[in-house]
Amino acid sequence: MDGNLIFYPNIIFTGDQADDFHIIEQMPSGELGGKNSAHFNFFVKYILLVADFFAGKQKKKYGIRWKGKLEDIDSVMIQF
């Protein structure tokens, strides 16, 4: 309840990476559903990308669009 999960991916790519839009996916779920569903915010490099989304009891894939090079991602944070 009221916390953060921070991931520090070690992304290594060969060759040039396009400074383009990418989809970052996550599959959150919570213990409660309906109006009591878990509330999440998603950050990449401490920049809020999606706010106010709710995850119920069943896992659902959420895709977040991010523009930039994937190798520039130093952290991904989920705030709940």
Secondary structure as a PSIPRED ss2 file (coil, helix, strand):
# PSIPRED VFORMAT (PSIPRED V4.0)

   1 M C   1.000  0.000  0.000
   2 D C   1.000  0.000  0.000
   3 G C   1.000  0.000  0.000
   4 N E   0.000  0.000  1.000
   5 L E   0.000  0.000  1.000
   6 I E   0.000  0.000  1.000
   7 F E   0.000  0.000  1.000
   8 Y C   1.000  0.000  0.000
   9 P C   1.000  0.000  0.000
  10 N C   1.000  0.000  0.000
  11 I C   1.000  0.000  0.000
  12 I C   1.000  0.000  0.000
  13 F C   1.000  0.000  0.000
  14 T C   1.000  0.000  0.000
  15 G C   1.000  0.000  0.000
  16 D C   1.000  0.000  0.000
  17 Q C   1.000  0.000  0.000
  18 A C   1.000  0.000  0.000
  19 D C   1.000  0.000  0.000
  20 D E   0.000  0.000  1.000
  21 F E   0.000  0.000  1.000
  22 H E   0.000  0.000  1.000
  23 I E   0.000  0.000  1.000
  24 I E   0.000  0.000  1.000
  25 E E   0.000  0.000  1.000
  26 Q E   0.000  0.000  1.000
  27 M C   1.000  0.000  0.000
  28 P C   1.000  0.000  0.000
  29 S C   1.000  0.000  0.000
  30 G C   1.000  0.000  0.000
  31 E C   1.000  0.000  0.000
  32 L C   1.000  0.000  0.000
  33 G C   1.000  0.000  0.000
  34 G H   0.000  1.000  0.000
  35 K H   0.000  1.000  0.000
  36 N H   0.000  1.000  0.000
  37 S C   1.000  0.000  0.000
  38 A E   0.000  0.000  1.000
  39 H E   0.000  0.000  1.000
  40 F E   0.000  0.000  1.000
  41 N E   0.000  0.000  1.000
  42 F E   0.000  0.000  1.000
  43 F E   0.000  0.000  1.000
  44 V E   0.000  0.000  1.000
  45 K C   1.000  0.000  0.000
  46 Y C   1.000  0.000  0.000
  47 I E   0.000  0.000  1.000
  48 L E   0.000  0.000  1.000
  49 L E   0.000  0.000  1.000
  50 V E   0.000  0.000  1.000
  51 A E   0.000  0.000  1.000
  52 D E   0.000  0.000  1.000
  53 F E   0.000  0.000  1.000
  54 F E   0.000  0.000  1.000
  55 A E   0.000  0.000  1.000
  56 G C   1.000  0.000  0.000
  57 K C   1.000  0.000  0.000
  58 Q C   1.000  0.000  0.000
  59 K C   1.000  0.000  0.000
  60 K C   1.000  0.000  0.000
  61 K C   1.000  0.000  0.000
  62 Y E   0.000  0.000  1.000
  63 G E   0.000  0.000  1.000
  64 I E   0.000  0.000  1.000
  65 R E   0.000  0.000  1.000
  66 W E   0.000  0.000  1.000
  67 K E   0.000  0.000  1.000
  68 G E   0.000  0.000  1.000
  69 K C   1.000  0.000  0.000
  70 L H   0.000  1.000  0.000
  71 E H   0.000  1.000  0.000
  72 D H   0.000  1.000  0.000
  73 I C   1.000  0.000  0.000
  74 D C   1.000  0.000  0.000
  75 S C   1.000  0.000  0.000
  76 V E   0.000  0.000  1.000
  77 M E   0.000  0.000  1.000
  78 I E   0.000  0.000  1.000
  79 Q E   0.000  0.000  1.000
  80 F C   1.000  0.000  0.000
